[in-house]
Amino acid sequence: MSPHKPFLDYLYLFIVVLHLTAMLGVDFVPFYPQSLCQPRGSPFHFLVAYRQWYITTMSDPYYNLDIPGHFFEFLVYVELVVQFPLALYLTHTLLTKQRISGSGELAAVVYGAVTGLCTAIVCNDMWHLGPEVITHEAKQTLLFGAYLPYAVIPSDLDVIGNAKAAASPAS
């Protein structure tokens, strides 16, 4: 076994850290205690401002929905309960100097599968949203810049990791 970490580990770390920043800075802000986010000057108020900037700049229609039980709300809970703990574990595991362990590979497979599937659901829905909900330009930016990479890249890394594991000799 090579003592060097494979390049894919660093790529995976980059993807996971980007996702963590999106989770903490946009998706989970409504879950933070109001005393930490409001009023201006509170410790996490900058996250409220960042989240609002993201929603406004990207024209993301999913954050302004007032439809109880909409699938996006459910996906945020999946992100909180499944993806967030896995992302924290993977960040810790991928930051070590050692190659990723078997449990780390399993966490990466689950993270890649869940992230890819949840994001593919959003991409499919966004593809079908009409101009009354989102402009063509905003749809292109969100679909190809923000969401689709998280449907494709974690899934691809998941497949590559499985192929690598299948090709390596058993120890």
C-alpha positions in Angstrom: 0.0 0.0 0.0 1.3 3.4 -1.0 2.1 5.8 1.8 0.8 8.7 -0.2 -2.8 9.8 -0.2 -4.5 9.5 -3.6 -5.4 12.7 -5.5 -9.1 11.6 -5.3 -9.0 11.9 -1.5 -8.1 15.6 -1.8 -10.8 16.2 -4.5 -13.3 14.5 -2.2 -12.2 16.6 0.7 -12.7 19.8 -1.4 -16.2 18.7 -2.4 -17.2 17.8 1.1 -15.9 21.0 2.6 -17.7 23.1 0.0 -20.9 21.2 0.9 -20.3 21.7 4.6 -20.0 25.5 4.1 -23.3 25.5 2.1 -25.0 23.5 4.8 -23.8 25.7 7.7 -24.1 29.0 5.9 -27.4 28.5 4.0 -29.4 25.4 4.7 -29.1 25.2 8.5 -29.4 28.9 9.4 -33.2 28.6 10.2 -32.3 25.9 12.8 -29.9 28.2 14.7 -31.3 29.9 17.9 -32.6 33.4 17.2 -30.5 34.7 20.0 -27.4 33.9 18.0 -28.7 35.2 14.7 -30.8 38.2 15.5 -30.5 41.2 15.9 -27.7 42.7 13.9 -24.5 42.3 15.9 -25.3 38.8 17.1 -22.5 36.2 16.7 -24.1 34.4 13.7 -25.9 37.4 12.1 -23.4 37.3 9.3 -24.8 33.9 8.3 -28.3 35.4 8.0 -26.9 38.1 5.7 -24.9 35.5 3.7 -28.0 33.2 3.4 -30.1 36.1 2.2 -27.4 37.2 -0.2 -27.3 33.7 -1.7 -31.1 33.4 -2.0 -31.3 36.8 -3.7 -28.3 36.5 -5.9 -28.9 33.0 -7.1 -32.7 33.5 -7.2 -33.1 30.1 -5.6 -36.8 29.4 -5.4 -36.6 26.6 -2.9 -35.8 28.8 0.1 -38.8 31.0 -0.2 -41.4 28.3 -0.5 -44.3 28.4 1.9 -45.6 25.0 1.1 -45.8 22.7 4.2 -44.5 19.3 3.4 -42.6 20.3 0.2 -39.9 17.8 -0.7 -37.1 20.4 -0.3 -37.9 20.8 3.4 -37.6 17.0 3.8 -34.3 17.0 1.9 -32.9 19.7 4.3 -33.7 17.3 7.2 -32.0 14.5 5.3 -29.0 16.8 4.9 -29.0 17.6 8.7 -29.5 14.1 9.9 -27.5 12.0 7.4 -25.2 14.2 5.2 -23.9 16.6 7.8 -22.6 13.9 10.3 -21.1 12.0 7.3 -19.5 15.2 6.0 -18.0 16.0 9.4 -16.6 12.4 9.7 -15.2 12.5 6.1 -13.6 15.9 6.7 -11.8 14.6 9.7 -10.9 11.3 8.0 -9.7 13.0 4.8 -7.6 15.5 6.7 -5.4 12.9 8.2 -2.1 11.9 6.5 -3.2 8.3 6.3 -5.0 6.8 3.4 -8.8 6.5 3.9 -9.8 3.5 6.0 -12.5 1.0 5.3 -15.0 2.8 7.5 -14.0 6.1 5.8 -14.6 4.5 2.4 -18.0 3.2 3.6 -18.9 6.7 4.9 -17.8 8.2 1.5 -20.0 5.7 -0.4 -23.1 6.5 1.7 -22.3 10.3 1.5 -21.9 10.1 -2.2 -25.0 8.1 -2.8 -27.3 10.1 -0.5 -25.9 13.5 -1.7 -26.1 12.5 -5.3 -29.6 11.2 -5.1 -31.0 14.1 -3.0 -29.5 16.6 -5.4 -30.7 14.8 -8.5 -34.2 15.1 -7.1 -33.8 18.9 -6.8 -32.2 19.0 -10.3 -35.1 17.1 -11.8 -37.7 19.4 -10.2 -35.8 22.5 -11.2 -35.6 21.3 -14.8 -39.4 21.3 -14.9 -40.0 24.7 -13.1 -41.5 27.2 -15.4 -40.7 30.9 -16.0 -43.4 31.9 -13.5 -41.2 30.4 -10.7 -37.7 31.0 -12.0 -36.1 32.9 -14.9 -34.2 30.9 -17.5 -30.9 32.6 -16.5 -31.4 31.8 -12.8 -32.3 28.2 -13.7 -29.2 27.8 -15.7 -27.0 29.2 -13.0 -28.5 27.2 -10.2 -28.9 23.9 -12.2 -25.4 23.8 -13.7 -23.5 25.9 -11.2 -24.9 25.0 -7.8 -27.0 21.8 -7.9 -25.9 19.6 -10.7 -22.3 19.3 -9.6 -23.5 17.9 -6.3 -25.6 15.4 -8.2 -22.8 14.3 -10.4 -19.4 14.7 -8.6 -20.3 12.8 -5.3 -21.9 10.0 -7.4 -18.9 9.8 -9.7 -16.5 9.7 -6.8 -18.7 7.0 -5.3 -18.4 4.9 -8.4 -14.7 5.5 -8.7 -14.2 4.6 -5.1 -16.2 1.4 -5.6 -14.3 0.5 -8.7 -11.0 1.2 -7.0 -12.0 -1.0 -4.0 -13.1 -3.8 -6.3 -9.8 -3.7 -8.3 -7.5 -3.7 -5.3 -6.3 -7.0 -4.0 -7.8 -8.2 -0.7 -5.4 -8.0 2.3 
